[in-house]
Each structure stands twice: as C-alpha cells, then as structure tokens.
Amino acid sequence: MLPDQPIIDELCAFAFDLIEASQAKILPCFRKLTLIENKQEDGFDPVTMADRSAEQVMRQMIEEKYPDHGINGEEFPDKPAKGDFTWVLDPIDGTRAFIAGLTSWTTLIGLEYKERPLLGFMHQPYIGETFYGTPQGAFVKNHDVVRQIHTSPADGLGDALVTTTGLHYYKTRQEKAFLDSLRLNARSVLYDADAYFYSLLAAGHVDIALDARMNRCDIAPLIPIIEAAGGVITTWDGDSARMGGNIIAAASRQLYDMAMKLLAEA
C-alpha cells in the first residue's frame, strides 16, 4: 500500500528542493580545477569536493525536515531509518565524466517506502534536465517544461539499441560473454553515459541498458523512472535491482526475455 497522495506530492516537491540545493554546490565546481581523490587502492574510483558538499547539504535538509527518514548515500555512512522512508543519494553519478568536463554525469535521488522504490530522480544540472518517476507516471522536466515519457521498444534484438557504461566493469567470463552476445545480436551498442542511459530508455530512445557491479545508490533512484515508463529492470538473476549488483533494464518484457535468454546461454 502506498502513502496517501498528499504525502507523495510533498515528498516529490521536497526532492526538487534537494535537486536545487545540490546543484548549487556542484555547478560552481564543474569544468573547474577541483580536488580529486581516489577511493580505490587497486584502481580508479574518483571523488571530488563537489560530491561531498552536495551530499552534505542534502543530508542536512533531510535530517532537518524528516528526522526519522533513513539516508543511504555514496560518500558518507548510512543513517538507519526510524520509520518507513529511506532516501538514496548519489550526488555525482559519473564522476569520471564530471572531471573530464562531459555532461553525462547526473545527480541521483531516490526515495524508498517500506524497502520498495517509491520516487526516483535523475538530474543533469548543466543541461537543466530532470527525469523522474512517481506512482503517477514517468516524466522529464527540461527547465520549466514537463512532459510524460514512455518506453518505445524495438520489435526484437536485431533492431535494439543496447547501452552500458564501460567494458572494464565486465570481469568474469560470463559477464564478458553476455556483453559480446548482445553486441553480436543487437543493432548497436553505445558506451559511457552512466545513469543517463537508463533515463533515455524510459524516454523511448534506448532499448536495453545494462551494467555490472552497480552500487545501490547507482540504480535505486532509477527504478521508479523505468518502471513508471513501462520498462523492466532487475538484476541478472531476475531479482529486485534496488540493492545493486549486475543490472539489466529493457524497454519491454519481450526484449527483457530475449536478453535474459542470451545471458542464460553465455
């Protein structure tokens, strides 16, 4: 059972307040020389001052307005919920793109109710575009213009546009074989747009989006957008995607089943 509609409306409006506050911290750092740290000893997992300051301001706003709400973020320890709601925050998803001056990075904000995704927001501050999903549908807001969005699936894999973030995430034999099989069977495969690919799937421009080794905050905010637009999203095992892992999204159940068949054969 969902919360009452006035509560959903209030929470949705508050999420847009979070978007504005995080944007004010991030945009002044974009395409500027900022401090970059590497969080991974045996690889490259960058974090910037903008990541941390944006998450801090969102956490402060949540704790002041909704002190019982939980918070799961990319840069700081989790705050357990004392009630039914948990926010999932990724202030800059696609940090590599951010530090390179590209515009495929985004801010992700999700809200879960009783451990189920309820609201999801993907915002690109530089472009001024927000994709969001609610129980009433999926929408894109470009500056002040809002329109509802829906998936527009290809008829089959041979006509499908497949997207993924990067080859380096596919490490096991099965993971590599699955991506190779999709490359051979799909019309085209595109790379390196992180969360944007999943939102573009919801908007009818992409047919399949998949990634390996995603964190919870990378994917949980995108689930309401994809599902409200008519898409399907799970782990590669067919389970809920909300905790991350190897993730696949498709614009239709038919395309999802076709892709999962390739995975089973990989």
C-alpha positions as CSV (number, residue, x, y, z in Angstrom):
1,M,0.0,0.0,0.0
2,L,1.3,3.4,-1.0
3,P,1.4,6.6,1.2
4,D,-1.5,9.0,0.7
5,Q,-1.2,11.2,-2.4
6,P,-0.7,14.5,-0.5
7,I,2.3,12.9,1.3
8,I,3.7,11.7,-2.1
9,D,3.2,15.2,-3.5
10,E,5.0,16.8,-0.6
11,L,7.9,14.4,-0.8
12,C,8.2,14.9,-4.6
13,A,8.3,18.7,-4.1
14,F,11.0,18.2,-1.4
15,A,13.1,16.1,-3.8
16,F,13.1,19.0,-6.2
17,D,14.4,21.2,-3.3
18,L,17.2,18.7,-2.8
19,I,18.0,18.9,-6.5
20,E,18.3,22.7,-6.4
21,A,20.4,22.7,-3.2
22,S,22.8,20.0,-4.6
23,Q,23.0,21.8,-7.9
24,A,24.1,25.0,-6.2
25,K,27.1,23.0,-4.7
26,I,28.0,21.1,-7.8
27,L,27.8,23.5,-10.7
28,P,30.4,26.0,-9.4
29,C,32.9,23.1,-9.4
30,F,32.1,21.9,-12.9
31,R,34.9,22.4,-15.5
32,K,37.0,23.9,-12.8
33,L,40.2,22.6,-11.2
34,T,38.9,20.8,-8.1
35,L,40.4,18.4,-5.6
36,I,40.1,14.8,-6.8
37,E,40.7,11.8,-4.5
38,N,40.9,8.2,-5.5
39,K,38.8,5.9,-3.2
40,Q,40.1,2.6,-4.7
41,E,43.6,1.3,-3.9
42,D,43.9,-1.1,-6.9
43,G,42.0,1.1,-9.5
44,F,40.5,4.5,-10.1
45,D,37.3,5.4,-8.2
46,P,37.4,9.2,-8.1
47,V,35.5,11.5,-5.7
48,T,35.5,15.3,-5.7
49,M,34.8,18.2,-3.3
50,A,31.6,18.7,-5.2
51,D,30.4,15.1,-4.4
52,R,30.9,15.6,-0.7
53,S,29.5,19.1,-0.4
54,A,26.4,18.2,-2.4
55,E,25.6,15.1,-0.3
56,Q,26.2,17.0,2.9
57,V,23.7,19.7,2.0
58,M,21.1,17.1,1.0
59,R,21.6,15.1,4.2
60,Q,21.3,18.2,6.3
61,M,18.0,19.2,4.6
62,I,16.6,15.6,5.1
63,E,17.6,15.4,8.7
64,E,16.0,18.8,9.5
65,K,12.7,18.2,7.7
66,Y,12.3,14.4,8.1
67,P,14.5,13.4,11.1
68,D,13.0,9.8,11.1
69,H,13.9,9.1,7.5
70,G,16.9,6.9,6.7
71,I,19.7,8.0,4.3
72,N,21.8,5.8,2.1
73,G,24.5,7.9,0.3
74,E,27.5,7.5,-1.8
75,E,30.0,9.4,0.3
76,F,29.0,9.1,3.9
77,P,27.9,6.3,6.3
78,D,24.2,5.2,6.2
79,K,21.7,6.6,8.6
80,P,19.2,3.9,9.5
81,A,15.5,4.8,9.2
82,K,13.3,5.1,12.3
83,G,10.2,4.9,10.1
84,D,9.2,3.7,6.6
85,F,11.2,6.1,4.4
86,T,14.8,6.0,3.2
87,W,16.5,8.4,0.8
88,V,19.1,7.1,-1.6
89,L,21.6,9.7,-2.8
90,D,24.3,9.8,-5.4
91,P,25.4,13.5,-5.7
92,I,27.5,12.9,-8.8
93,D,26.9,9.7,-10.7
94,G,29.6,9.5,-13.4
95,T,32.4,11.3,-11.7
96,R,34.8,10.4,-14.5
97,A,32.6,12.3,-16.9
98,F,32.4,15.2,-14.4
99,I,36.1,15.6,-14.1
100,A,36.6,15.3,-17.9
101,G,34.1,18.1,-18.4
102,L,31.5,15.9,-20.1
103,T,27.8,16.3,-19.5
104,S,26.7,12.7,-19.0
105,W,27.2,12.9,-15.2
106,T,24.0,13.3,-13.1
107,T,22.6,13.7,-9.6
108,L,20.5,10.7,-8.4
109,I,17.9,10.9,-5.7
110,G,15.6,8.1,-4.7
111,L,13.1,7.6,-2.0
112,E,12.1,4.1,-0.8
113,Y,8.9,3.3,1.2
114,K,8.9,0.1,3.3
115,E,12.0,-1.0,1.3
116,R,10.4,-0.5,-2.0
117,P,11.3,2.2,-4.5
118,L,8.7,4.9,-4.5
119,L,10.2,8.0,-6.2
120,G,13.2,8.4,-8.4
121,F,15.0,11.5,-9.8
122,M,17.9,11.8,-12.3
123,H,19.0,15.4,-12.7
124,Q,21.6,16.9,-15.0
125,P,22.3,20.4,-13.7
126,Y,24.4,21.8,-16.6
127,I,21.7,20.8,-19.2
128,G,18.9,21.7,-16.8
129,E,17.0,18.4,-17.3
130,T,15.3,16.1,-14.8
131,F,13.9,12.7,-15.4
132,Y,11.7,11.4,-12.6
133,G,9.3,8.6,-11.7
134,T,6.3,8.6,-9.4
135,P,3.3,6.3,-8.9
136,Q,1.5,8.6,-11.3
137,G,4.0,8.0,-14.2
138,A,7.4,9.0,-15.5
139,F,8.2,12.5,-16.6
140,V,11.0,14.7,-17.9
141,K,11.4,18.3,-16.9
142,N,13.5,20.4,-19.2
143,H,13.8,23.8,-17.4
144,D,10.1,24.7,-16.9
145,V,8.6,22.3,-19.5
146,V,7.3,18.9,-18.2
147,R,6.1,16.0,-20.3
148,Q,5.3,12.4,-19.6
149,I,7.5,9.8,-21.0
150,H,7.1,6.1,-22.0
151,T,9.4,3.4,-23.4
152,S,9.3,2.8,-27.1
153,P,10.8,-0.7,-27.6
154,A,12.2,-2.2,-30.7
155,D,10.5,-5.2,-32.1
156,G,13.5,-7.5,-31.5
157,L,17.1,-7.6,-30.5
158,G,18.2,-7.1,-34.1
159,D,16.7,-3.6,-34.1
160,A,17.6,-2.8,-30.5
161,L,20.0,-0.1,-29.2
162,V,21.9,-1.5,-26.2
163,T,23.9,0.7,-23.8
164,T,26.4,0.1,-21.0
165,T,28.8,2.3,-19.1
166,G,32.1,0.6,-19.8
167,L,33.8,-2.6,-20.8
168,H,36.1,-2.6,-17.8
169,Y,33.2,-3.4,-15.4
170,Y,32.8,-6.8,-17.1
171,K,35.3,-9.1,-15.5
172,T,34.1,-12.7,-15.4
173,R,33.9,-15.0,-18.4
174,Q,30.1,-15.0,-18.2
175,E,29.9,-11.2,-18.0
176,K,32.1,-10.7,-21.0
177,A,30.3,-13.4,-23.0
178,F,26.9,-11.8,-22.3
179,L,28.0,-8.4,-23.5
180,D,29.7,-10.0,-26.5
181,S,26.5,-11.8,-27.3
182,L,24.4,-8.6,-27.1
183,R,26.9,-6.9,-29.4
184,L,26.5,-9.6,-32.0
185,N,22.7,-9.7,-31.8
186,A,21.8,-6.1,-31.3
187,R,21.7,-3.3,-33.9
188,S,24.2,-1.2,-31.9
189,V,25.9,-0.9,-28.5
190,L,26.8,2.5,-27.0
191,Y,29.1,3.2,-24.0
192,D,29.9,5.8,-21.3
193,A,26.7,7.6,-20.3
194,D,26.1,6.1,-16.9
195,A,22.6,6.8,-15.4
196,Y,21.6,8.8,-18.5
197,F,21.2,5.6,-20.5
198,Y,18.6,4.3,-18.1
199,S,16.6,7.5,-18.2
200,L,16.8,7.6,-22.0
201,L,15.4,4.1,-22.0
202,A,12.4,5.3,-20.1
203,A,12.0,8.2,-22.6
204,G,11.9,5.8,-25.6
205,H,15.4,6.4,-27.0
206,V,17.2,3.2,-25.8
207,D,16.0,-0.4,-25.8
208,I,18.3,-2.1,-23.3
209,A,20.6,-0.7,-20.6
210,L,22.9,-2.9,-18.5
211,D,25.9,-2.7,-16.2
212,A,27.9,-4.9,-13.9
213,R,28.8,-4.2,-10.3
214,M,26.5,-1.3,-9.6
215,N,26.1,0.1,-6.1
216,R,22.7,0.7,-4.5
217,C,22.8,4.4,-5.0
218,D,23.7,4.0,-8.7
219,I,20.5,2.2,-9.5
220,A,17.8,2.5,-6.8
221,P,16.8,6.1,-7.9
222,L,16.4,4.9,-11.5
223,I,13.9,2.1,-10.8
224,P,10.8,4.2,-10.4
225,I,11.6,6.1,-13.6
226,I,12.0,2.9,-15.7
227,E,9.0,1.1,-14.2
228,A,6.7,4.1,-14.4
229,A,7.6,4.5,-18.1
230,G,6.7,0.8,-18.8
231,G,10.1,-0.7,-18.7
232,V,11.5,-3.7,-16.8
233,I,14.6,-3.7,-14.5
234,T,16.1,-6.5,-12.4
235,T,19.4,-8.0,-11.5
236,W,20.9,-10.5,-14.0
237,D,19.4,-13.2,-11.7
238,G,15.9,-11.8,-12.1
239,D,15.8,-10.3,-8.6
240,S,15.0,-6.8,-7.4
241,A,17.6,-4.2,-8.6
242,R,17.2,-1.9,-5.6
243,M,20.4,-3.1,-3.8
244,G,22.6,-3.0,-6.9
245,G,24.7,-5.7,-8.5
246,N,24.6,-6.8,-12.1
247,I,21.7,-4.9,-13.6
248,I,19.6,-5.1,-16.8
249,A,16.8,-2.8,-17.9
250,A,14.7,-3.3,-21.0
251,A,12.0,-1.2,-22.7
252,S,9.6,-4.2,-22.9
253,R,9.1,-7.6,-21.3
254,Q,9.8,-9.1,-24.7
255,L,13.2,-7.5,-25.1
256,Y,14.0,-8.4,-21.5
257,D,13.2,-12.1,-22.1
258,M,15.3,-12.1,-25.3
259,A,18.3,-10.6,-23.5
260,M,17.9,-13.0,-20.5
261,K,17.9,-15.9,-22.9
262,L,21.3,-14.8,-24.2
263,L,22.5,-14.4,-20.6
264,A,21.5,-18.0,-19.8
265,E,23.5,-19.2,-22.9
266,A,26.6,-17.1,-22.0
